[in-house]
Amino acid sequence: MSNHYFFRLRHLAAAVGLPALGSLGGCAVYVPTVPSTPLVQKNQVELTAGLRGLTSLEATVAWAPTDHIFFNAEGAYLGYKATGTTNNVTTEYYDHHQQGNVGMGAYTLTKGPQPLYLAAVAGFGLADVDLHPAELFGPNTRYESSYRRYYGQAYLASQNPNFDWGLSVRATWVNYEGLLRDGVPLAVPNQWFVEPHFFVRAGHGPVQGYATLGLSFATRPDLALPSVSRGVFSPTSGLLGLGIVFRPQFLKQADQ
């Protein structure tokens, strides 16, 4: 199946209420990242790298300079080639979606035989997108935008010798300012997204593997937009991710 027909199938799925199929790639202007959940403590650093949905490359870094405070940065890149045919003329599109976020968080550890890591983060991000989502009928429409996003997140984690698990929820406000549709400015309501997810880590040394499972969805899809356009601006996306966590402070422990 060509990319052209695959993208059309995804939009048809979103239109009839099957958002999971539409979330596999980048057919929406807003593309979420898996919310990072660092478990750093004073003077510790974490670096993660992985894939969301097997399509989006993501990386994060977190650092705790002192007790109860940490800083983190997130980056993601999604790029792919699509094709569209209009009047028997086939055109190739090289779409991309790239973004970066920075945040500041606070953390604490509960007391007891099995302490929990509790954290809250607030952050800001910028994204750049050039997108040709396939329409069910007619030519491919081009969307260009450099939008802003603001987020707040809370999460908890249970840390064990060889296995960690946790829950997280992020609220993200997307400002679609500067959006162009086929080169013409387009006004679209700004949107809140809620992004809960579950995460696990395995390993006790400097390197851990991680996996995530969650969902990103708009709190108020704009019903004034056609159903396909709602999938472009108010998408429901999966937060399925796989990757590794590198913790350099544990290198000496591994050598011993």
N, C-alpha and C positions, 0 to 999 in steps of 0.2 A: 504494500500500500504506500503510495507517495505521501510526502509530507503534506502536500496540499489537501488531499482527502482525509488524512489523519487529523489535521487541525479542524476541518469542517465537522468531523465526527465528534470531536471534543466539544465544540460549541453546540452541536445538536444535543449532546448529553447534558450540558449545563442548562439548556433551554427546557428540557423535560424533567429536570430535577435529579440529575446524576452528576453532582459536582466533583466526585472523586476522580472521574475520568478526565475532566477538564483540568484538574490540578497537577497532572503529571508533568506538564511543561510550563512554558512561559507565555500563555495566550492572554494574560491579564496585565494591565498597566501596573498594578500593585502586586509585587511578588514578596511574600514574607520570608524571613529567615527563621531558622530554628532558634528560639530564644536561648541565649547562652546561660549556663548555670554553673559558674565557677565555684569551686569549693576551697578557695584559698584562705589561708590565715596569715598572720603577720610575717612579712619578708618572704612570702611564697609567690611563685609565678606559675601560671598554667597556659599552655598553648594547645589549641585544638584545631584539627583540620578534618573535613569530611564532606559528605555529599548529602543534599536534601533531595529526595525523590529521584535519585540517580541522574539528575540533570544539573543541579545548581551546586557549584563549588563554594564552600563556606570555610572561613577561618576566624578564630577569635584568639585574643590574648587578654589575660587578666593578671593584675598585680595588686597585692595588699601591702602598702608601705608601713602600715601600723595596725594595731588592734582595731577591729570592728569596721574598718574602711577599706574599700578596694575600688580600683578603676578597671574598666574593660573596654575593648574595642572589637567590633565585628565587621567583617567584610564578606561580600558574596558576589559571584559572577555567574551569569547564565547567558550562554550564546549558542545560537543554532542557525541552520540554514533552512528556509522554507521556500516553497514555490507557489505561484498563483497563475492562473490562466484566464485571460480576458480577451474576447474576440479572437480566439485561437492563437494568442500570443502568450507564451509562458515566460514569466519573469522570476528570477531568483532573488530572494531577500535574505540579508544577513542581519538578523535581529540580535539584540543584546539587552541585558538588564544588569546593571552593576550598581552596588550600593555599599555604603559604609556607615557605621554607627559608633558613637562613643557614649559611655555611660559612667556613672558613679554610683556605688552601692554601699550599703551598710550590712554587716552580718553579726550574728551572735551564735553561741552554742548553748543549748539548754543543758541543764544539770540532770544527773541521773545515771543509771547503769548503761543506758543506750542513748547518748545525747543526739539531738537533732541539730543540723546546720540550718539556720533560718536567715534569709537574706531578702533585701528589697533593693531595687535598682531603678534609676531614672536616667533617660538618655535621649539623644537627638541623632538623627541621621539624614543623609542626602542620598538620592538615587537618580540615576540617569537611565532612560529607557528609550529604545527605538524598536517599535513593534508593528507587525502586520498580522493581526489576528484574522483568521479566515472567516469570512461571512458566509452564511448559508446560501445567500443569493447575491450575485453581483461581484464586483472586483474587491480585492483585498484593500482594506483601509489602513492607512499608516498613522500611528500615534507616536508622538514624540513628547517627552516630558522630563524635566528635572525637578522632581517633587521632594518635599520635606516630610519627615515623619518624626513624631515625638512619642515616647513610650514610658510606661511605668510597669514594673514587673515585681512579683513576689514569688518566692519558691522555698521549698524545704527539702532536705535530703537526710536520709539515714545512712551513715557511713559505717561500713563493716570491714573486717580485715581484707577480704578478697572481692567484695561486691558492694556497690553503692546503688541506691535507688532514690528517686524523688519525684515531686510534683511541682509544676510551675504554671503560672498564668500571667500573661502579658496583655496589656491594653495598649493599642497603637492607634494614634491619630494621624491620618494621612492627609496632607495638604496638596491637592492636585494643581496648585498654581503653576502657570506657564505651560499648560497642556495644549498641544496642537493636534488637530485632526486634518490630515492631508494638507498641512501647512497653514491651516486657519485656526486661530485661537478658539478653544472650546471650554466653556464653563461647566464644570461638574462639581456637585456638592462634595465638600470634604467628608471624610468617612472615618468612623471608629471601627476597629477590628479587635475582636477578642481572640486570644491565642493560648488556650490551655494545652499542656502536653505532659507526658510521663517520660522519664528518662532513667536509664540504667547505665552503670559502669562496671567493668570487670577488670580485675588486676590490682595488685598492691604495690608495684614498683613504680619506676619513673614513667612507664607507658601503660595506659589503660585503653581498652576499647569501650566505645559508647554506642548506644542506640536510643532513638527517640520515637515516640508515637503521639501525635496530637492533631489539632485542627486549627485553622485560622478562618474566621467568618466575620462578615460585616454585621454590625448591630442594627443597621437600618438601610437595607438595600433600597436604592432609589426606584420606586415603582413607576416614576414618570419616564424612565428609560425603557427601551425595548428589552425583551428578556435576554437577547444575546449581548447587548451593551451592558446589562447588569453583571454579566459574567466577566466583562472587561474591567469594570470599575468597582464592583462589589463581589469579588470572587470568593468562593469557598475553596480552600487549599489544604492539602495534607501536610503535616509536619513530620514526615517519616524521614529519619536521618540515621546515618552510620558514619563512624569515624574513629579517630584516635585522640587521646589526651596525653600531652607530654608534660611531665612535672620535673623540671631539672633539679629541684632541691632533694629529690630522692635518689639521685645518681650515686652519691656516696653510700647510702644505705644498701643499694643493690650490689655495689662492689664488695661490701662486707659479707 
